[in-house]
Amino acid sequence: MNFISYFNDRLKNHFTIWDIKLAQMAAMFLLIIFIKLIPEIISLNYWVYIVGLIISAVRLLYVMFIKK
């Protein structure tokens, strides 16, 4: 069993939607801490955020709308 399939099985068998949403909230708070510690992050060009959004959403959009 490889690394990705092991964690996919763990997620399917042990996690609920609440656990996943709590992990997302923890990541959001971690980002807020980074912004407080390194305020230069906010002064980046908005295109950096748009590119990051697209890169992080590509797989999600592919799985939701294209993959059968």
HUNORCOR-V878131 format. One record per residue. N is the residue number from 1. RES is the residue in three letters. SS is DSSP state (helix for helix, strand for strand, loop for the rest). NEAR is the number of other ideal C-beta (glycine too) atoms within 10 Angstrom. Layout:
((N/RES/SS/NEAR) (N/RES/SS/NEAR))
//
This chain:
((1/MET/loop/8) (2/ASN/loop/7) (3/PHE/helix/7) (4/ILE/helix/8) (5/SER/helix/9) (6/TYR/helix/10) (7/PHE/helix/11) (8/ASN/helix/12) (9/ASP/helix/11) (10/ARG/helix/10) (11/LEU/helix/11) (12/LYS/helix/8) (13/ASN/helix/7) (14/HIS/helix/8) (15/PHE/loop/12) (16/THR/loop/8) (17/ILE/helix/7) (18/TRP/helix/8) (19/ASP/helix/11) (20/ILE/helix/11) (21/LYS/helix/10) (22/LEU/helix/12) (23/ALA/helix/11) (24/GLN/helix/10) (25/MET/helix/10) (26/ALA/helix/10) (27/ALA/helix/10) (28/MET/helix/9) (29/PHE/helix/10) (30/LEU/helix/10) (31/LEU/helix/11) (32/ILE/helix/10) (33/ILE/helix/9) (34/PHE/helix/11) (35/ILE/helix/12) (36/LYS/helix/9) (37/LEU/helix/8) (38/ILE/loop/9) (39/PRO/helix/9) (40/GLU/helix/7) (41/ILE/helix/13) (42/ILE/loop/8) (43/SER/loop/6) (44/LEU/loop/10) (45/ASN/loop/8) (46/TYR/helix/7) (47/TRP/helix/8) (48/VAL/helix/10) (49/TYR/helix/12) (50/ILE/helix/10) (51/VAL/helix/11) (52/GLY/helix/11) (53/LEU/helix/10) (54/ILE/helix/10) (55/ILE/helix/9) (56/SER/helix/9) (57/ALA/helix/11) (58/VAL/helix/10) (59/ARG/helix/10) (60/LEU/helix/9) (61/LEU/helix/11) (62/TYR/helix/10) (63/VAL/helix/9) (64/MET/helix/9) (65/PHE/helix/7) (66/ILE/helix/7) (67/LYS/loop/8) (68/LYS/loop/2))
//
